[in-house]
Every structure is written in structure tokens, then in C-alpha cells.
Amino acid sequence: MTRGSRWGQVAQWLKTPPSIGAEIGVKEGRFISFMLNRFPELVMYAIDPWENQPGNNETYEGWDWSDIYKRYKAAIRPYADRVLEIQDYSENAAKQISDESLDFVFIDAQHDYDSVKKDIEIWTPKLKPGGLLSGHDYQPNFKGVIQAVDESVGRPIIGENDTWATWI
């Protein structure tokens, strides 16, 4: 594992090679492509609207979403047959995935308290018993992340690059 790698940290936390997982907040697809490369049998849900998000804490206005989406598509190209893309918001996407069907979920979408709390609430039931619930940005710059995670799962395990995790 490379020092500071949140992707490597999540891979290390997985107790057995996963068969199916989800990333909430994909952006350029670097996490998904890392995980698919690391685990050759893995299938991943890619959940992201890939658009500005007016009305949310982080609006992403001014981002070139067309270019970001192209970079995501390039990153997953070698693994495209193992990516289940849902281009939508987290809450809508969760409705399309069966409960107790995922080995792990990685949350790295909106970073405000309400959004993180909601993501944890809607994605936890999607995990198989013993599944890994994890995310990014458990750090002082994102107090809402810390508060939502602590309230939802208790004190999580903290890993490289401000990652957090708990097992369900």
C-alpha cells in the first residue's frame, strides 16, 4: 500500500476479496479503477450525477463535468464490463440496489453533516452482514463528516488519508 492511499487502505480493510461494491461520489473513477485492478472478480457500482449540484452544500459549480466524465470513462475503460454505472444522486441510486447485496460501500460524495448522515443511513442496509462501510475526509476541515460518522456508527477505525471504516 502506498503511504497516504485511501484506495489501498480500503482494499486492505476488506477481509476477503469482494465480489461487489459501490462508490458514492465517483468523480474521475480513480478509486473504482484501483479496486477493479486489485480485485479481478470485483463488480462495482459507480454512483455519481456528474453534474453541478445547486442547492447542495458543495455545488461543484465551475467544474468541467464533461471533461471529468471523460476522464472517468477513460479510467474504467479496461474494466467497463465490471462497472454498473448509475448516473444519479445517491438517494435515487440506492433505491435501485437490493438490500444486503454489497460487500462494501465507499462514501465520498457531499461532505456536509446532513448528506453524510443520509448516505450512511441509505447505504448501510445495502451491505451484506459483515460488509465494510467506509468513506473519506474524516478530518477537521469536514466537521460534518466526523459528526455524521460518529453519530451513525460510533467511533470508526481511521486509516490512511483520512479514511474511516466500520463493519456492519
C-alpha positions as CSV (number, residue, x, y, z in Angstrom):
1,M,0.0,0.0,0.0
2,T,1.3,3.4,-0.9
3,R,1.6,5.8,2.1
4,G,-1.4,8.1,2.0
5,S,-3.5,5.9,-0.3
6,R,-7.2,5.9,0.7
7,W,-7.8,3.3,-2.1
8,G,-5.1,1.0,-0.7
9,Q,-6.4,1.4,2.8
10,V,-9.9,0.3,1.8
11,A,-8.5,-2.7,-0.1
12,Q,-6.5,-3.6,3.0
13,W,-9.6,-3.4,5.3
14,L,-11.5,-5.9,3.1
15,K,-11.2,-9.3,4.9
16,T,-11.8,-11.4,1.8
17,P,-11.7,-10.4,-1.9
18,P,-15.0,-8.7,-2.6
19,S,-17.4,-9.6,-5.4
20,I,-19.5,-6.5,-5.5
21,G,-19.1,-3.0,-4.1
22,A,-20.2,0.6,-4.6
23,E,-18.6,4.0,-4.6
24,I,-20.8,7.0,-3.8
25,G,-19.2,10.1,-5.4
26,V,-17.0,8.7,-8.2
27,K,-15.7,11.9,-10.0
28,E,-12.8,10.7,-12.2
29,G,-13.0,7.0,-11.3
30,R,-9.6,6.6,-9.8
31,F,-10.9,4.6,-6.7
32,I,-13.1,2.3,-8.8
33,S,-10.3,1.6,-11.3
34,F,-7.8,0.9,-8.5
35,M,-10.3,-1.5,-6.8
36,L,-11.2,-3.3,-10.1
37,N,-7.5,-3.7,-10.9
38,R,-6.7,-5.0,-7.5
39,F,-9.6,-7.5,-7.4
40,P,-10.1,-9.2,-10.8
41,E,-13.5,-10.7,-9.9
42,L,-15.0,-7.5,-8.4
43,V,-18.0,-5.7,-9.9
44,M,-18.6,-2.1,-8.8
45,Y,-21.5,0.3,-8.8
46,A,-20.4,3.8,-9.8
47,I,-22.8,6.3,-8.3
48,D,-22.5,10.0,-9.3
49,P,-24.7,12.5,-11.1
50,W,-21.6,14.0,-12.8
51,E,-23.1,17.5,-12.8
52,N,-23.3,20.7,-10.9
53,Q,-25.4,20.3,-7.8
54,P,-27.2,23.5,-7.0
55,G,-28.8,23.6,-3.6
56,N,-26.3,21.3,-2.0
57,N,-23.5,22.2,0.3
58,E,-20.9,21.6,-2.4
59,T,-22.4,22.8,-5.7
60,Y,-19.3,22.0,-7.8
61,E,-20.2,24.9,-10.0
62,G,-17.4,25.9,-12.3
63,W,-16.2,22.3,-12.6
64,D,-15.9,20.9,-16.2
65,W,-18.2,17.9,-15.7
66,S,-17.9,16.9,-19.4
67,D,-14.1,16.6,-19.0
68,I,-14.4,14.9,-15.6
69,Y,-16.8,12.3,-17.0
70,K,-14.5,11.7,-20.0
71,R,-11.6,11.0,-17.5
72,Y,-13.9,8.7,-15.5
73,K,-14.8,6.8,-18.7
74,A,-11.1,6.5,-19.7
75,A,-10.2,5.3,-16.2
76,I,-12.7,2.5,-16.2
77,R,-12.3,1.5,-19.9
78,P,-10.2,-1.6,-19.1
79,Y,-12.9,-2.7,-16.6
80,A,-16.1,-1.4,-18.3
81,D,-17.7,-4.8,-18.3
82,R,-17.5,-4.9,-14.5
83,V,-18.9,-1.4,-13.8
84,L,-22.5,-0.8,-13.1
85,E,-22.9,3.0,-13.6
86,I,-25.8,4.8,-12.1
87,Q,-25.7,8.5,-13.2
88,D,-27.9,9.9,-10.4
89,Y,-27.9,11.2,-6.9
90,S,-27.1,8.8,-4.0
91,E,-30.7,8.5,-2.7
92,N,-32.1,7.7,-6.1
93,A,-29.4,5.2,-6.9
94,A,-29.8,3.4,-3.6
95,K,-33.4,2.5,-4.5
96,Q,-32.0,0.5,-7.4
97,I,-29.8,-1.7,-5.4
98,S,-31.0,-4.7,-3.3
99,D,-30.5,-4.7,0.5
100,E,-27.7,-7.0,1.8
101,S,-26.2,-7.2,-1.7
102,L,-22.9,-5.3,-1.4
103,D,-19.6,-6.4,0.2
104,F,-18.5,-2.8,0.7
105,V,-19.5,0.8,0.2
106,F,-17.2,3.8,-0.1
107,I,-18.8,7.2,0.5
108,D,-17.0,10.2,-0.9
109,A,-19.8,12.5,-2.1
110,Q,-21.2,15.6,-0.4
111,H,-19.3,16.4,2.8
112,D,-21.9,18.2,4.9
113,Y,-23.4,16.6,8.0
114,D,-26.9,16.0,6.6
115,S,-25.6,14.5,3.3
116,V,-23.1,12.1,5.0
117,K,-25.7,11.1,7.6
118,K,-28.2,10.3,4.9
119,D,-25.7,8.4,2.8
120,I,-24.8,6.2,5.8
121,E,-28.5,5.7,6.5
122,I,-29.4,4.7,3.0
123,W,-26.3,2.6,2.1
124,T,-25.9,0.6,5.4
125,P,-28.9,-1.7,4.6
126,K,-27.3,-2.4,1.2
127,L,-24.4,-4.2,2.9
128,K,-24.2,-7.9,3.4
129,P,-23.7,-8.9,7.1
130,G,-20.0,-8.3,7.9
131,G,-19.8,-5.8,5.0
132,L,-17.5,-2.8,5.1
133,L,-18.9,0.7,5.3
134,S,-16.2,3.2,4.6
135,G,-15.6,6.7,3.4
136,H,-13.2,9.6,3.0
137,D,-12.5,13.0,4.6
138,Y,-12.8,12.2,8.3
139,Q,-10.8,15.3,9.2
140,P,-11.2,18.7,10.9
141,N,-11.9,20.5,7.7
142,F,-15.0,18.4,7.3
143,K,-16.6,18.6,10.8
144,G,-19.9,17.4,9.3
145,V,-18.3,14.2,8.1
146,I,-16.9,13.5,11.6
147,Q,-20.1,14.2,13.4
148,A,-22.3,12.2,11.0
149,V,-20.0,9.2,11.0
150,D,-19.5,9.2,14.8
151,E,-23.3,9.5,15.4
152,S,-24.1,6.8,12.9
153,V,-21.5,4.1,13.5
154,G,-19.8,5.1,16.8
155,R,-16.1,5.7,16.7
156,P,-14.9,4.3,13.4
157,I,-11.5,2.9,12.5
158,I,-9.4,5.7,11.0
159,G,-6.9,4.9,8.3
160,E,-4.6,6.4,5.7
161,N,-5.6,9.7,4.1
162,D,-8.5,10.5,6.4
163,T,-10.4,7.3,5.5
164,W,-12.9,5.8,8.0
165,A,-14.5,2.4,8.3
166,T,-16.7,0.1,10.2
167,W,-18.1,-3.3,9.6
168,I,-21.8,-4.0,9.6
